[in-house]
Structure formats: C-alpha cells, structure tokens
Amino acid sequence: MADQTTEKLKLKRELGLLRAVSLVIGTMIGSGIFISPQYIVQEVRSPGASLVIWAVGGLVALLAALSFAELGTIIRESGGEFIYVLRIYGKLPAFFVAFTFLVVVKPMGGAASSLSFAKYVLAPLYPECPPPDVPLKCTAVVVLLLVAIVNILSVHLSMSIQVFFVVAKLVGLLVIVFGGFVTLANGHVGSLQNAFEGTVLGVSDIGIALYQGLWCYAGWYNLNYVTEELKRPEVNLPRALLIAIPTVTVLYLLVNVSYLTAMTPRELMSSTAVAVTWGNKVLGSWGWLMSIAAALSAFGSLNGSFFSGGRLCFVAAREGHMPDILAMAHVHRLTPLPALTFKTVLALVVLIPGDFESIINYFSFTAWFFYGITVSGLLYLKIKKPEMRGSYKTPIFVPILVIIAAVFLVLAPIIDQPKIEYLYVTLFILSGSIIYVPFIHYKLCPGFLDKVTMFLQLFLEVAPADKNL
C-alpha cells in the first residue's frame, strides 16, 4: 500500500491563468526597472535610443517566450530549458544546463533579489548613506528564509502572496506612469526634447544596452519550469505569456517616459536608484514611497523565482542529474521541500560573502547561450520532426530570430571587453563533466549516500513524486 501511495504522489495543478500571469509578471518586474534605466542611457547616450532598446528587449523576450511556449506544449514536463535540452539533445548538454543554473545562476539571482529588498527596506532609515553591511545582510537572510518557508509550506500560499505583490508592484509602477502624465501635462518634457541627440550606434554599445534591458525582462521563462503544476498548459501557457510580457513591456516604456520627463540625461545617468530620484523630484516628501515600491517588487520577484527555481532542481534530480532526495516532495504539503531547501542553502552561502555581482555579470552571458541552444532544439523539431506538434505553434522565423539574438547577446560583451574571466566561466561549466562522467554516466554512487537519502526521506517526510502529465 505504501508503494502504491508513493507511485501516485504528484505535485498539484494549482496554477490557473491568473496565477500563471502573476508568476510571469511578478518575476519579470523585480528591482531592475527601479534602478537600472541609467545603464542603458549610458551605453546608447540618448533618451530616445534607450526607449528603443526597452521596446526591442520586450520583443526579444516575447519571441523567446513564445518559442518556449511551443516547446512546453510539445514536451509537457516541468524543468524549462533543462528538460527541453534533455529530450532533444540528450543527457550531457542537459547536465551542463542544470549544473550552471542550479549551482551559480539561480542562487546568485536569489541572493541579489534579497539584497535589493533589504537595501530598499532600510533606505528610509539611512537617508544620507547606504545601509551598513551587517543589517543589510541580516535583513536579506531573513527575507530569504521567509520566502523559502512560504514556498515549502504551500503552493497555494506562495501563489496567493505572488498575486498580492504583483498588484502592489503594478500600483507602484502606475504611480510613476501617472506622475509622468501629470509632468507632461504641465509642459515639462525633460529629456524627451531632442530625444535622439547624441545617440551612439556602435554594435557593442547596442549589444550591452540590450543586455541590460533584457536583464530587467528576466522571468519570461519561469512558467516553463512549472508546466506540470499549470492547469490546461496547452492553453494557459501561451495565453499567460501573451498577456504578461506585452503588459510588462508597455509598463516599462511608460515608466521610462516618466523618468525622462522628470530628469535630465545627466541626472538619470548619475542616479544610483532612478525611481527614488524620480520620487524625490516628483512626489517631494512622499518620495520614500518609491523605496517601498522597489522593496515590494524585489520581494515578489524573489518569491516567484523561488517557486520556479525550486522546480528546476526537482526535475533535474528526478531525471537522475542530481541526488535522489532532491526529486522528492512532502507527502502532505506536496511541495518539493528538499529542492527548495537546497536552493535556499546555496543562496545563503552566496549571500554571506556578498562579492558576487561581478560573478553574475560573467555568468549571465551563459544564460542566453543556453536559451539559444534550447530554441535551436525547437527549430530542429520543426524541420526534422514536424510530426511532433504541440497545441501552440509559432512561425518558423520566430525561433530563427531568437537564435540570432542569442548569438549576438553572447558574443557582444566578449567582443567589446574580452576578459580572462569569460574563459574561467567556460572552464567552470566544463568542469561539470568531472561530476557527470562518474556519477551520471556510469551511475557510481557511494553506499553511504543511500543511507543519507533514507534518513532525510524519513526526517523530512518526503517521497518520490511521479510526473504530472
């Protein structure tokens, strides 16, 4: 009887269209839109060109998401790019995807979001200087643990919180948009006058600016990590993306227009937190509200990334690319408790030293390398295996454009600033083969690991979970 119960243990399908849209919007809109626009202006040197970059970034994210949506209706399994690369190209390429994202990219993203939250929560307490390191990191640790506990306790609770924070961050962005309209109505055009004057059109400059913009759109892929928990994925997966990404793109454009009406290019480029500077100029004594809005935005993004990132670890373990314990779910709560705990521990380890921003920059180009590999798999299926059709189909030019964009995004920073660190990153990724060959390919497993797995299984009250297809 126990074996039969274990075989039937599955994660619940609790994500309808509203929660799916909330997950995508909530993870896309993080702290980036509140602090990052100045970097794009610094690269292209004009407000008008920066708006074009934001629009192009939204288009690239949408095309990539639609390619992932078609893959998600063909391969109806959770795990995002990992499961797609695994099913199309095999175990070794898929392992490199899992190794890179689970060990470096996802933990550092979680640590960065928690620090962003802490920075803006503490900002009103330290108006004249940056918050001290100790309270900053302590606050970040608390929010990391809080989000982890919420996601471990209940999918329903996590997604209810996600919906709430999506509404909160949308209200914050709409305040900025409304403030921009009022400023324009009063005849203040700010940086929008002669908007394209001084534009720099160098290939590397455009590439780096686009890269900065796409960082703010990160999150378009998160729904593919939780396909097995999505109700009617053949309908809701593409529909949620078609609602969420254009909404975020329009909001980003309007918010940037509002920034540009209130600030000169010099003020924009010198600001350390654009939204806070905007708030102080437009809202006056109420400018502190922008710090709260940015904190809420960072929290919502952290919660959404925890929800989806934990599933990547769960699926990788289920496919034999991670320890078996990480492929188990709590027998009562039906959440991937071990995988979420593992992700939390890695994020805390990264958070403690805190010197990881440069590492994120060097590893970030690998994300678009793997996105390009994944979308090339869709192109392969369209040409070589047209019989494998999902319920949603994109025109063939869509994955082609995404692959071209991915190649450009991977090569642009390397060509612009070739550094030895990019070689180190490549060597680190390839070092994963040291783990893959003995433990994944030859399935060598020390005997004590079985005992550890059994102990953790009993202690955490978890059991293997079947696929929810």
Protein Blocks (a to p, Z undefined) as FASTA:
>chain_A
ZZmmmmmgccddfbdfklmmmmmmmmmmcmklmmmmmmmmmmnopaklmmmmmmmmmmmm
mmmmmmmmmmmmmmccehijmlmmmmmnojklmmmmmmmmmmmmmmmmmmmmmmmmmmmm
mmmmmmmbccdfklmmmmmmmmmmmmmmmmmmpmklmmmmmmmmmmmmmmmmmmmmmmmm
mmmmnopakjmnoklgoiacbfklmmmmmmmmmmmmgojlmmmmmmmmpghkllmmmmmm
mmmmmmmmmmmmmmmmmmmmmpcfklmmmpcblklmmmmmmnommmmmmmmmmmmmmmmm
mmmmmmmmmmmmmmmmmnopacfklmpccfklopafklmmmmmmmmmmmmmnopamlmmm
mmmmmmmmmmmmmmmmmmmmmmmmmmlccfbdcdfklmmmmmmmmmmmmmmmmmmmgcfk
lmmmmmmmmmmmmmmmmmmmnopacfklmmmmmmmmmmnopadddddZZ
